[in-house]
Amino acid sequence: MRHALQLAGLYLVVSGISGTIDHLAVQPVFGSFLNYFNRVVLPRIDFLAGYELYANLSLAVLGGVLVIAADRTRPT
């Protein structure tokens, strides 16, 4: 379970960074897979309109926190 949380956190970090790059420029590598949050979720949330860059960076930070939290738990 711990490794699954770390993998999910790593995906969130990479997705947040990729979404930030896609927002600032064009992301040609794995754009449809990594930018799902940026292209599907963000347009449907009205209060984040205009704050896409901050939302993507927050997603990356949330993923980093998830990786660190999963690493600090002890396996049972």
C-alpha positions in Angstrom: 0.0 0.0 0.0 2.9 2.3 0.8 4.4 1.9 -2.6 1.1 2.6 -4.3 0.8 5.9 -2.4 4.3 6.8 -3.3 3.6 6.0 -7.0 0.4 8.1 -6.9 2.3 11.0 -5.3 5.0 10.7 -7.9 2.4 10.9 -10.6 0.9 14.0 -9.0 4.3 15.7 -8.8 5.1 14.9 -12.5 1.6 15.8 -13.6 1.8 19.2 -11.7 5.2 20.0 -13.2 4.1 18.9 -16.7 0.9 21.0 -16.4 2.9 24.0 -15.4 5.2 23.5 -18.4 2.1 23.0 -20.7 0.5 26.2 -19.3 3.7 28.3 -20.0 4.7 26.6 -23.3 3.9 23.4 -25.1 4.4 19.9 -23.6 4.9 17.5 -26.5 5.9 14.4 -24.4 3.1 12.4 -22.8 0.9 15.5 -22.9 -2.4 13.6 -23.0 -1.5 11.4 -20.1 0.4 13.9 -17.8 -1.8 16.9 -18.4 -5.2 15.2 -17.6 -5.6 17.5 -14.6 -4.7 20.6 -16.6 -6.9 19.8 -19.6 -9.9 18.0 -18.1 -10.3 18.9 -14.4 -9.2 22.6 -14.3 -11.7 23.9 -17.0 -14.6 22.4 -15.0 -13.7 24.2 -11.7 -14.9 27.8 -12.1 -13.1 29.4 -9.1 -9.7 28.2 -10.5 -10.2 30.2 -13.8 -7.1 32.4 -14.2 -5.2 30.5 -11.5 -4.1 27.4 -13.5 -0.4 27.9 -12.9 -1.0 28.0 -9.1 -3.3 25.0 -9.3 -0.7 22.9 -11.2 2.1 23.9 -8.8 -0.2 23.1 -5.8 -0.8 19.7 -7.4 3.0 19.1 -7.5 3.4 20.1 -3.9 0.5 17.9 -2.8 2.1 15.0 -4.6 5.4 15.7 -2.9 3.7 15.7 0.5 2.0 12.4 -0.3 5.4 10.8 -1.3 7.0 12.1 2.0 4.0 11.0 4.1 3.9 7.5 2.5 7.7 7.2 3.1 7.4 8.1 6.8 4.8 5.4 7.5 6.1 2.1 8.8 5.1 -1.1 7.1 3.1 -3.5 9.3 
